[in-house]
Each structure stands twice: as C-alpha cells, then as structure tokens.
C-alpha cells in the first residue's frame, strides 16, 4: 500500500468560504475526504496536511522523508512561485512529488 501525503498551502483552509464565485463552494475538508476515499479505493493510504505557515509546511515535508511517506502531492497555493525553501525541502526529502 502506498502512503501518500497531500500538502495544502496557505488560505486553502478557506475554500468554500473565500470568494466562492471564484474558488467554488467545496470546502477543503470535503476535498480531503474525497482524496482519502479515492486512495482507499485504489489501495493507497492518504494523509492530508494544511498550514498557512511556510515553516510548518517545510517541517511536515521534512518529517515525510522518515515517516513512511512514499509520495507527496502538494498545492503550495500562494507559495507556488515564492517559496524556494519549500521547493528545497521537497528536493531534500528524496520523495517523488507533484
């Protein structure tokens, strides 16, 4: 069974509330539940993590390299184009990520 870590960046905790005309009405908890269900249906274990803090995201990626995580799926949100540190943490983890 593959262990997949899904990492959500800043402000994604506001999905469903923040500008629903742009981002929709689906809440992050609903997305996470769907991902966990999809993982289970395909034989994978999915763990989801969200933080508005760059340092918390980096710490979680660091721990992924030693906690049995096999793959990382990340939506860095506002950090997509600005966080060299988060990108470096992902590279240093030696885990496949998308």
Biopython code that builds the backbone (N, CA, C, O; Angstrom):
import numpy as np
from Bio.PDB.StructureBuilder import StructureBuilder

atoms = [
    (1, "UNK", "N", (0.842, -1.181, 0.000)),
    (1, "UNK", "CA", (0.000, 0.000, 0.000)),
    (1, "UNK", "C", (0.886, 1.242, 0.000)),
    (1, "UNK", "O", (1.778, 1.378, 0.838)),
    (2, "UNK", "N", (0.640, 2.128, -0.924)),
    (2, "UNK", "CA", (1.387, 3.380, -0.992)),
    (2, "UNK", "C", (0.857, 4.359, 0.049)),
    (2, "UNK", "O", (-0.348, 4.443, 0.284)),
    (3, "UNK", "N", (1.766, 5.092, 0.663)),
    (3, "UNK", "CA", (1.416, 6.148, 1.608)),
    (3, "UNK", "C", (1.638, 7.488, 0.924)),
    (3, "UNK", "O", (2.763, 7.845, 0.574)),
    (4, "UNK", "N", (0.564, 8.211, 0.742)),
    (4, "UNK", "CA", (0.605, 9.486, 0.028)),
    (4, "UNK", "C", (0.306, 10.622, 0.997)),
    (4, "UNK", "O", (-0.680, 10.584, 1.734)),
    (5, "UNK", "N", (1.162, 11.621, 0.986)),
    (5, "UNK", "CA", (0.948, 12.835, 1.771)),
    (5, "UNK", "C", (0.468, 13.934, 0.832)),
    (5, "UNK", "O", (1.123, 14.237, -0.165)),
    (6, "UNK", "N", (-0.661, 14.520, 1.150)),
    (6, "UNK", "CA", (-1.187, 15.658, 0.393)),
    (6, "UNK", "C", (-0.982, 16.897, 1.253)),
    (6, "UNK", "O", (-1.462, 16.966, 2.385)),
    (7, "UNK", "N", (-0.265, 17.873, 0.706)),
    (7, "UNK", "CA", (0.069, 19.095, 1.440)),
    (7, "UNK", "C", (-0.640, 20.281, 0.787)),
    (7, "UNK", "O", (-0.515, 20.509, -0.416)),
    (8, "UNK", "N", (-1.376, 21.021, 1.591)),
    (8, "UNK", "CA", (-2.106, 22.203, 1.123)),
    (8, "UNK", "C", (-1.480, 23.451, 1.737)),
    (8, "UNK", "O", (-1.223, 23.498, 2.940)),
    (9, "UNK", "N", (-1.236, 24.455, 0.909)),
    (9, "UNK", "CA", (-0.623, 25.690, 1.371)),
    (9, "UNK", "C", (-1.613, 26.703, 1.928)),
    (9, "UNK", "O", (-2.766, 26.381, 2.214)),
    (10, "UNK", "N", (-1.134, 27.941, 2.075)),
    (10, "UNK", "CA", (-1.901, 28.978, 2.758)),
    (10, "UNK", "C", (-3.221, 29.329, 2.087)),
    (10, "UNK", "O", (-3.356, 29.341, 0.864)),
    (11, "UNK", "N", (-4.171, 29.610, 2.942)),
    (11, "UNK", "CA", (-5.520, 30.067, 2.599)),
    (11, "UNK", "C", (-6.418, 28.986, 2.015)),
    (11, "UNK", "O", (-7.604, 29.231, 1.793)),
    (12, "UNK", "N", (-5.879, 27.796, 1.762)),
    (12, "UNK", "CA", (-6.738, 26.739, 1.243)),
    (12, "UNK", "C", (-7.722, 26.248, 2.299)),
    (12, "UNK", "O", (-8.730, 25.624, 1.970)),
    (13, "UNK", "N", (-7.430, 26.530, 3.561)),
    (13, "UNK", "CA", (-8.385, 26.221, 4.626)),
    (13, "UNK", "C", (-9.663, 27.054, 4.498)),
    (13, "UNK", "O", (-10.665, 26.749, 5.145)),
    (14, "UNK", "N", (-9.636, 28.093, 3.679)),
    (14, "UNK", "CA", (-10.803, 28.958, 3.497)),
    (14, "UNK", "C", (-11.640, 28.589, 2.275)),
    (14, "UNK", "O", (-12.599, 29.285, 1.941)),
    (15, "UNK", "N", (-11.274, 27.489, 1.605)),
    (15, "UNK", "CA", (-12.075, 27.066, 0.455)),
    (15, "UNK", "C", (-13.519, 26.863, 0.880)),
    (15, "UNK", "O", (-13.801, 26.335, 1.956)),
    (16, "UNK", "N", (-14.418, 27.288, 0.023)),
    (16, "UNK", "CA", (-15.843, 27.199, 0.334)),
    (16, "UNK", "C", (-16.378, 28.450, 0.995)),
    (16, "UNK", "O", (-17.584, 28.699, 0.980)),
    (17, "UNK", "N", (-15.485, 29.243, 1.577)),
    (17, "UNK", "CA", (-15.882, 30.486, 2.244)),
    (17, "UNK", "C", (-15.330, 31.699, 1.511)),
    (17, "UNK", "O", (-16.009, 32.715, 1.365)),
    (18, "UNK", "N", (-14.106, 31.579, 1.059)),
    (18, "UNK", "CA", (-13.391, 32.693, 0.451)),
    (18, "UNK", "C", (-13.736, 32.784, -1.038)),
    (18, "UNK", "O", (-13.430, 31.875, -1.809)),
    (19, "UNK", "N", (-14.360, 33.858, -1.422)),
    (19, "UNK", "CA", (-14.706, 34.127, -2.810)),
    (19, "UNK", "C", (-15.253, 32.887, -3.526)),
    (19, "UNK", "O", (-14.650, 32.407, -4.486)),
    (20, "UNK", "N", (-16.397, 32.371, -3.056)),
    (20, "UNK", "CA", (-16.935, 31.154, -3.655)),
    (20, "UNK", "C", (-17.271, 31.305, -5.139)),
    (20, "UNK", "O", (-17.326, 30.312, -5.864)),
    (21, "UNK", "N", (-17.492, 32.519, -5.588)),
    (21, "UNK", "CA", (-17.743, 32.743, -7.012)),
    (21, "UNK", "C", (-16.522, 32.449, -7.865)),
    (21, "UNK", "O", (-16.648, 32.166, -9.056)),
    (22, "UNK", "N", (-15.353, 32.513, -7.269)),
    (22, "UNK", "CA", (-14.101, 32.226, -7.976)),
    (22, "UNK", "C", (-13.620, 30.816, -7.659)),
    (22, "UNK", "O", (-13.291, 30.045, -8.561)),
    (23, "UNK", "N", (-13.583, 30.483, -6.365)),
    (23, "UNK", "CA", (-12.976, 29.219, -5.925)),
    (23, "UNK", "C", (-13.975, 28.102, -5.689)),
    (23, "UNK", "O", (-13.572, 26.972, -5.411)),
    (24, "UNK", "N", (-15.276, 28.387, -5.792)),
    (24, "UNK", "CA", (-16.293, 27.371, -5.582)),
    (24, "UNK", "C", (-16.708, 27.267, -4.128)),
    (24, "UNK", "O", (-16.201, 27.982, -3.264)),
    (25, "UNK", "N", (-17.640, 26.361, -3.877)),
    (25, "UNK", "CA", (-18.201, 26.209, -2.536)),
    (25, "UNK", "C", (-17.709, 24.957, -1.829)),
    (25, "UNK", "O", (-18.103, 24.694, -0.693)),
    (26, "UNK", "N", (-16.860, 24.187, -2.480)),
    (26, "UNK", "CA", (-16.339, 22.972, -1.875)),
    (26, "UNK", "C", (-15.304, 23.329, -0.823)),
    (26, "UNK", "O", (-14.376, 24.095, -1.085)),
    (27, "UNK", "N", (-15.467, 22.776, 0.359)),
    (27, "UNK", "CA", (-14.539, 23.033, 1.464)),
    (27, "UNK", "C", (-13.346, 22.086, 1.394)),
    (27, "UNK", "O", (-13.432, 21.002, 0.817)),
    (28, "UNK", "N", (-12.249, 22.504, 1.979)),
    (28, "UNK", "CA", (-11.046, 21.687, 1.985)),
    (28, "UNK", "C", (-11.299, 20.335, 2.654)),
    (28, "UNK", "O", (-10.774, 19.316, 2.205)),
    (29, "UNK", "N", (-12.084, 20.316, 3.704)),
    (29, "UNK", "CA", (-12.393, 19.051, 4.388)),
    (29, "UNK", "C", (-13.081, 18.075, 3.432)),
    (29, "UNK", "O", (-12.849, 16.868, 3.504)),
    (30, "UNK", "N", (-13.927, 18.593, 2.537)),
    (30, "UNK", "CA", (-14.598, 17.734, 1.560)),
    (30, "UNK", "C", (-13.598, 17.186, 0.542)),
    (30, "UNK", "O", (-13.671, 16.020, 0.155)),
    (31, "UNK", "N", (-12.673, 18.032, 0.116)),
    (31, "UNK", "CA", (-11.635, 17.589, -0.819)),
    (31, "UNK", "C", (-10.778, 16.525, -0.162)),
    (31, "UNK", "O", (-10.486, 15.496, -0.771)),
    (32, "UNK", "N", (-10.374, 16.762, 1.073)),
    (32, "UNK", "CA", (-9.554, 15.787, 1.799)),
    (32, "UNK", "C", (-10.285, 14.458, 1.943)),
    (32, "UNK", "O", (-9.694, 13.398, 1.738)),
    (33, "UNK", "N", (-11.560, 14.509, 2.293)),
    (33, "UNK", "CA", (-12.342, 13.273, 2.430)),
    (33, "UNK", "C", (-12.396, 12.508, 1.117)),
    (33, "UNK", "O", (-12.264, 11.284, 1.097)),
    (34, "UNK", "N", (-12.590, 13.228, 0.031)),
    (34, "UNK", "CA", (-12.624, 12.584, -1.287)),
    (34, "UNK", "C", (-11.285, 11.944, -1.628)),
    (34, "UNK", "O", (-11.241, 10.849, -2.189)),
    (35, "UNK", "N", (-10.195, 12.622, -1.290)),
    (35, "UNK", "CA", (-8.866, 12.072, -1.562)),
    (35, "UNK", "C", (-8.601, 10.812, -0.737)),
    (35, "UNK", "O", (-8.036, 9.841, -1.240)),
    (36, "UNK", "N", (-9.008, 10.834, 0.513)),
    (36, "UNK", "CA", (-8.831, 9.662, 1.372)),
    (36, "UNK", "C", (-9.654, 8.488, 0.828)),
    (36, "UNK", "O", (-9.167, 7.359, 0.780)),
    (37, "UNK", "N", (-10.890, 8.753, 0.423)),
    (37, "UNK", "CA", (-11.748, 7.706, -0.150)),
    (37, "UNK", "C", (-11.165, 7.161, -1.443)),
    (37, "UNK", "O", (-11.136, 5.947, -1.644)),
    (38, "UNK", "N", (-10.703, 8.033, -2.314)),
    (38, "UNK", "CA", (-10.100, 7.597, -3.571)),
    (38, "UNK", "C", (-8.862, 6.759, -3.308)),
    (38, "UNK", "O", (-8.651, 5.731, -3.951)),
    (39, "UNK", "N", (-8.055, 7.194, -2.373)),
    (39, "UNK", "CA", (-6.873, 6.425, -2.013)),
    (39, "UNK", "C", (-7.245, 5.047, -1.522)),
    (39, "UNK", "O", (-6.659, 4.052, -1.949)),
    (40, "UNK", "N", (-8.202, 4.982, -0.638)),
    (40, "UNK", "CA", (-8.636, 3.703, -0.086)),
    (40, "UNK", "C", (-9.154, 2.782, -1.187)),
    (40, "UNK", "O", (-8.864, 1.586, -1.186)),
    (41, "UNK", "N", (-9.911, 3.334, -2.118)),
    (41, "UNK", "CA", (-10.475, 2.539, -3.215)),
    (41, "UNK", "C", (-9.404, 2.010, -4.154)),
    (41, "UNK", "O", (-9.617, 1.020, -4.854)),
    (42, "UNK", "N", (-8.252, 2.671, -4.167)),
    (42, "UNK", "CA", (-7.177, 2.249, -5.072)),
    (42, "UNK", "C", (-6.008, 1.618, -4.329)),
    (42, "UNK", "O", (-4.953, 1.372, -4.913)),
    (43, "UNK", "N", (-6.196, 1.359, -3.053)),
    (43, "UNK", "CA", (-5.171, 0.677, -2.279)),
    (43, "UNK", "C", (-4.071, 1.565, -1.745)),
    (43, "UNK", "O", (-2.960, 1.095, -1.498)),
    (44, "UNK", "N", (-4.363, 2.841, -1.562)),
    (44, "UNK", "CA", (-3.364, 3.770, -1.031)),
    (44, "UNK", "C", (-3.887, 4.391, 0.262)),
    (44, "UNK", "O", (-5.093, 4.528, 0.463)),
    (45, "UNK", "N", (-2.968, 4.755, 1.114)),
    (45, "UNK", "CA", (-3.291, 5.484, 2.325)),
    (45, "UNK", "C", (-2.973, 6.955, 2.081)),
    (45, "UNK", "O", (-1.849, 7.292, 1.708)),
    (46, "UNK", "N", (-3.946, 7.825, 2.288)),
    (46, "UNK", "CA", (-3.763, 9.249, 2.040)),
    (46, "UNK", "C", (-3.871, 10.016, 3.352)),
    (46, "UNK", "O", (-4.834, 9.861, 4.103)),
    (47, "UNK", "N", (-2.864, 10.845, 3.611)),
    (47, "UNK", "CA", (-2.851, 11.745, 4.760)),
    (47, "UNK", "C", (-2.803, 13.163, 4.216)),
    (47, "UNK", "O", (-2.020, 13.465, 3.315)),
    (48, "UNK", "N", (-3.645, 14.032, 4.765)),
    (48, "UNK", "CA", (-3.695, 15.417, 4.293)),
    (48, "UNK", "C", (-3.209, 16.360, 5.393)),
    (48, "UNK", "O", (-3.437, 16.133, 6.582)),
    (49, "UNK", "N", (-2.533, 17.422, 4.958)),
    (49, "UNK", "CA", (-1.995, 18.416, 5.883)),
    (49, "UNK", "C", (-2.126, 19.783, 5.244)),
    (49, "UNK", "O", (-1.796, 19.955, 4.071)),
    (50, "UNK", "N", (-2.606, 20.764, 6.006)),
    (50, "UNK", "CA", (-2.704, 22.135, 5.535)),
    (50, "UNK", "C", (-2.130, 23.058, 6.584)),
    (50, "UNK", "O", (-2.323, 22.862, 7.784)),
    (51, "UNK", "N", (-1.416, 24.076, 6.108)),
    (51, "UNK", "CA", (-0.951, 25.121, 7.012)),
    (51, "UNK", "C", (-0.836, 26.433, 6.253)),
    (51, "UNK", "O", (-0.591, 26.465, 5.047)),
    (52, "UNK", "N", (-1.019, 27.505, 6.997)),
    (52, "UNK", "CA", (-0.788, 28.839, 6.454)),
    (52, "UNK", "C", (0.641, 29.283, 6.706)),
    (52, "UNK", "O", (1.051, 30.359, 6.269)),
    (53, "UNK", "N", (1.393, 28.462, 7.403)),
    (53, "UNK", "CA", (2.763, 28.786, 7.778)),
    (53, "UNK", "C", (3.762, 28.041, 6.886)),
    (53, "UNK", "O", (3.726, 26.815, 6.781)),
    (54, "UNK", "N", (4.629, 28.784, 6.266)),
    (54, "UNK", "CA", (5.662, 28.170, 5.427)),
    (54, "UNK", "C", (6.530, 27.218, 6.248)),
    (54, "UNK", "O", (6.869, 26.131, 5.782)),
    (55, "UNK", "N", (6.885, 27.617, 7.452)),
    (55, "UNK", "CA", (7.750, 26.765, 8.268)),
    (55, "UNK", "C", (7.054, 25.453, 8.632)),
    (55, "UNK", "O", (7.705, 24.409, 8.659)),
    (56, "UNK", "N", (5.757, 25.479, 8.909)),
    (56, "UNK", "CA", (5.029, 24.247, 9.225)),
    (56, "UNK", "C", (4.972, 23.324, 8.016)),
    (56, "UNK", "O", (5.082, 22.106, 8.160)),
    (57, "UNK", "N", (4.803, 23.889, 6.832)),
    (57, "UNK", "CA", (4.794, 23.082, 5.611)),
    (57, "UNK", "C", (6.156, 22.424, 5.398)),
    (57, "UNK", "O", (6.237, 21.246, 5.051)),
    (58, "UNK", "N", (7.212, 23.184, 5.608)),
    (58, "UNK", "CA", (8.574, 22.654, 5.455)),
    (58, "UNK", "C", (8.824, 21.553, 6.474)),
    (58, "UNK", "O", (9.359, 20.501, 6.121)),
    (59, "UNK", "N", (8.450, 21.770, 7.727)),
    (59, "UNK", "CA", (8.637, 20.754, 8.764)),
    (59, "UNK", "C", (7.880, 19.473, 8.422)),
    (59, "UNK", "O", (8.384, 18.373, 8.649)),
    (60, "UNK", "N", (6.668, 19.613, 7.874)),
    (60, "UNK", "CA", (5.886, 18.416, 7.519)),
    (60, "UNK", "C", (6.550, 17.653, 6.374)),
    (60, "UNK", "O", (6.587, 16.423, 6.384)),
    (61, "UNK", "N", (7.069, 18.376, 5.398)),
    (61, "UNK", "CA", (7.787, 17.716, 4.297)),
    (61, "UNK", "C", (9.038, 17.027, 4.830)),
    (61, "UNK", "O", (9.347, 15.908, 4.422)),
    (62, "UNK", "N", (9.755, 17.678, 5.731)),
    (62, "UNK", "CA", (10.939, 17.054, 6.334)),
    (62, "UNK", "C", (10.561, 15.740, 7.005)),
    (62, "UNK", "O", (11.239, 14.731, 6.809)),
    (63, "UNK", "N", (9.496, 15.738, 7.786)),
    (63, "UNK", "CA", (9.119, 14.519, 8.504)),
    (63, "UNK", "C", (8.622, 13.437, 7.550)),
    (63, "UNK", "O", (8.695, 12.251, 7.874)),
    (64, "UNK", "N", (8.122, 13.823, 6.392)),
    (64, "UNK", "CA", (7.650, 12.835, 5.417)),
    (64, "UNK", "C", (8.768, 11.910, 4.952)),
    (64, "UNK", "O", (8.520, 10.760, 4.591)),
    (65, "UNK", "N", (9.983, 12.409, 4.964)),
    (65, "UNK", "CA", (11.103, 11.593, 4.480)),
    (65, "UNK", "C", (11.456, 10.460, 5.436)),
    (65, "UNK", "O", (12.212, 9.559, 5.071)),
    (66, "UNK", "N", (10.918, 10.493, 6.657)),
    (66, "UNK", "CA", (11.242, 9.437, 7.624)),
    (66, "UNK", "C", (10.011, 8.761, 8.230)),
    (66, "UNK", "O", (10.158, 7.879, 9.077)),
    (67, "UNK", "N", (8.808, 9.149, 7.820)),
    (67, "UNK", "CA", (7.605, 8.599, 8.459)),
    (67, "UNK", "C", (6.870, 7.557, 7.623)),
    (67, "UNK", "O", (5.739, 7.189, 7.943)),
    (68, "UNK", "N", (7.504, 7.083, 6.559)),
    (68, "UNK", "CA", (6.870, 6.064, 5.732)),
    (68, "UNK", "C", (6.117, 6.605, 4.536)),
    (68, "UNK", "O", (5.494, 5.839, 3.802)),
    (69, "UNK", "N", (6.160, 7.910, 4.326)),
    (69, "UNK", "CA", (5.523, 8.503, 3.150)),
    (69, "UNK", "C", (6.250, 8.035, 1.900)),
    (69, "UNK", "O", (7.480, 8.006, 1.858)),
    (70, "UNK", "N", (5.475, 7.668, 0.878)),
    (70, "UNK", "CA", (6.053, 7.227, -0.398)),
    (70, "UNK", "C", (6.011, 8.317, -1.468)),
    (70, "UNK", "O", (6.900, 8.401, -2.315)),
    (71, "UNK", "N", (4.975, 9.145, -1.423)),
    (71, "UNK", "CA", (4.779, 10.184, -2.436)),
    (71, "UNK", "C", (4.188, 11.420, -1.774)),
    (71, "UNK", "O", (3.481, 11.327, -0.771)),
    (72, "UNK", "N", (4.488, 12.581, -2.352)),
    (72, "UNK", "CA", (3.917, 13.839, -1.871)),
    (72, "UNK", "C", (3.176, 14.501, -3.025)),
    (72, "UNK", "O", (3.703, 14.638, -4.130)),
    (73, "UNK", "N", (1.956, 14.904, -2.745)),
    (73, "UNK", "CA", (1.177, 15.724, -3.669)),
    (73, "UNK", "C", (1.022, 17.060, -2.965)),
    (73, "UNK", "O", (0.546, 17.121, -1.832)),
    (74, "UNK", "N", (1.423, 18.128, -3.639)),
    (74, "UNK", "CA", (1.402, 19.437, -2.981)),
    (74, "UNK", "C", (0.721, 20.478, -3.847)),
    (74, "UNK", "O", (0.952, 20.560, -5.053)),
    (75, "UNK", "N", (-0.126, 21.275, -3.203)),
    (75, "UNK", "CA", (-0.636, 22.505, -3.782)),
    (75, "UNK", "C", (-0.120, 23.603, -2.875)),
    (75, "UNK", "O", (-0.747, 23.917, -1.863)),
    (76, "UNK", "N", (1.023, 24.196, -3.223)),
    (76, "UNK", "CA", (1.613, 25.204, -2.346)),
    (76, "UNK", "C", (0.849, 26.525, -2.313)),
    (76, "UNK", "O", (1.194, 27.421, -1.543)),
    (77, "UNK", "N", (-0.183, 26.648, -3.142)),
    (77, "UNK", "CA", (-1.028, 27.844, -3.162)),
    (77, "UNK", "C", (-0.173, 29.100, -3.335)),
    (77, "UNK", "O", (0.560, 29.218, -4.316)),
    (78, "UNK", "N", (-0.260, 30.025, -2.400)),
    (78, "UNK", "CA", (0.451, 31.299, -2.519)),
    (78, "UNK", "C", (1.970, 31.141, -2.537)),
    (78, "UNK", "O", (2.684, 32.057, -2.945)),
    (79, "UNK", "N", (2.466, 29.980, -2.096)),
    (79, "UNK", "CA", (3.910, 29.746, -2.112)),
    (79, "UNK", "C", (4.402, 29.149, -3.437)),
    (79, "UNK", "O", (5.589, 28.851, -3.575)),
    (80, "UNK", "N", (3.515, 28.976, -4.393)),
    (80, "UNK", "CA", (3.874, 28.336, -5.661)),
    (80, "UNK", "C", (5.093, 28.975, -6.312)),
    (80, "UNK", "O", (6.006, 28.272, -6.744)),
    (81, "UNK", "N", (5.114, 30.282, -6.383)),
    (81, "UNK", "CA", (6.187, 30.976, -7.097)),
    (81, "UNK", "C", (7.176, 31.679, -6.178)),
    (81, "UNK", "O", (8.126, 32.306, -6.646)),
    (82, "UNK", "N", (6.954, 31.573, -4.865)),
    (82, "UNK", "CA", (7.783, 32.378, -3.973)),
    (82, "UNK", "C", (8.597, 31.592, -2.958)),
    (82, "UNK", "O", (9.500, 32.154, -2.338)),
    (83, "UNK", "N", (8.306, 30.308, -2.769)),
    (83, "UNK", "CA", (8.983, 29.595, -1.698)),
    (83, "UNK", "C", (10.106, 28.699, -2.204)),
    (83, "UNK", "O", (9.900, 27.526, -2.515)),
    (84, "UNK", "N", (11.277, 29.272, -2.277)),
    (84, "UNK", "CA", (12.463, 28.491, -2.610)),
    (84, "UNK", "C", (12.717, 27.470, -1.496)),
    (84, "UNK", "O", (13.163, 26.355, -1.765)),
    (85, "UNK", "N", (12.435, 27.846, -0.260)),
    (85, "UNK", "CA", (12.672, 26.963, 0.884)),
    (85, "UNK", "C", (11.778, 25.722, 0.835)),
    (85, "UNK", "O", (12.239, 24.622, 1.140)),
    (86, "UNK", "N", (10.529, 25.881, 0.463)),
    (86, "UNK", "CA", (9.625, 24.736, 0.367)),
    (86, "UNK", "C", (10.054, 23.810, -0.771)),
    (86, "UNK", "O", (10.023, 22.588, -0.625)),
    (87, "UNK", "N", (10.448, 24.381, -1.883)),
    (87, "UNK", "CA", (10.943, 23.577, -3.012)),
    (87, "UNK", "C", (12.206, 22.826, -2.603)),
    (87, "UNK", "O", (12.365, 21.656, -2.954)),
    (88, "UNK", "N", (13.087, 23.465, -1.882)),
    (88, "UNK", "CA", (14.316, 22.822, -1.426)),
    (88, "UNK", "C", (14.002, 21.682, -0.453)),
    (88, "UNK", "O", (14.654, 20.639, -0.498)),
    (89, "UNK", "N", (13.018, 21.867, 0.417)),
    (89, "UNK", "CA", (12.625, 20.800, 1.353)),
    (89, "UNK", "C", (12.100, 19.582, 0.591)),
    (89, "UNK", "O", (12.418, 18.444, 0.935)),
    (90, "UNK", "N", (11.301, 19.826, -0.437)),
    (90, "UNK", "CA", (10.787, 18.728, -1.244)),
    (90, "UNK", "C", (11.926, 17.983, -1.938)),
    (90, "UNK", "O", (11.946, 16.752, -1.956)),
    (91, "UNK", "N", (12.864, 18.720, -2.503)),
    (91, "UNK", "CA", (14.009, 18.090, -3.172)),
    (91, "UNK", "C", (14.853, 17.306, -2.180)),
    (91, "UNK", "O", (15.328, 16.216, -2.499)),
    (92, "UNK", "N", (15.042, 17.839, -0.997)),
    (92, "UNK", "CA", (15.870, 17.183, 0.008)),
    (92, "UNK", "C", (15.205, 15.925, 0.584)),
    (92, "UNK", "O", (15.884, 15.056, 1.130)),
    (93, "UNK", "N", (13.889, 15.834, 0.460)),
    (93, "UNK", "CA", (13.185, 14.665, 1.008)),
    (93, "UNK", "C", (13.468, 13.399, 0.208)),
    (93, "UNK", "O", (13.284, 12.292, 0.713)),
    (94, "UNK", "N", (13.910, 13.554, -1.028)),
    (94, "UNK", "CA", (14.165, 12.432, -1.942)),
    (94, "UNK", "C", (12.911, 11.630, -2.234)),
    (94, "UNK", "O", (12.998, 10.487, -2.682)),
    (95, "UNK", "N", (11.734, 12.217, -1.985)),
    (95, "UNK", "CA", (10.479, 11.570, -2.294)),
    (95, "UNK", "C", (9.954, 12.108, -3.626)),
    (95, "UNK", "O", (10.147, 13.283, -3.938)),
    (96, "UNK", "N", (9.295, 11.259, -4.407)),
    (96, "UNK", "CA", (8.657, 11.770, -5.616)),
    (96, "UNK", "C", (7.539, 12.732, -5.210)),
    (96, "UNK", "O", (6.788, 12.453, -4.275)),
    (97, "UNK", "N", (7.427, 13.858, -5.908)),
    (97, "UNK", "CA", (6.367, 14.811, -5.588)),
    (97, "UNK", "C", (5.833, 15.450, -6.854)),
    (97, "UNK", "O", (6.505, 15.535, -7.881)),
    (98, "UNK", "N", (4.604, 15.889, -6.731)),
    (98, "UNK", "CA", (3.968, 16.595, -7.834)),
    (98, "UNK", "C", (3.183, 17.754, -7.253)),
    (98, "UNK", "O", (2.552, 18.506, -7.996)),
]
sb = StructureBuilder()
sb.init_structure("model")
sb.init_model(0)
sb.init_chain("A")
sb.init_seg("    ")
for serial, (resi, resn, name, xyz) in enumerate(atoms, 1):
    if name == "N":
        sb.init_residue(resn, " ", resi, " ")
    sb.init_atom(name, np.array(xyz, "f"), 0.0, 1.0, " ", f" {name:<3s}", serial, name[0])
structure = sb.get_structure()
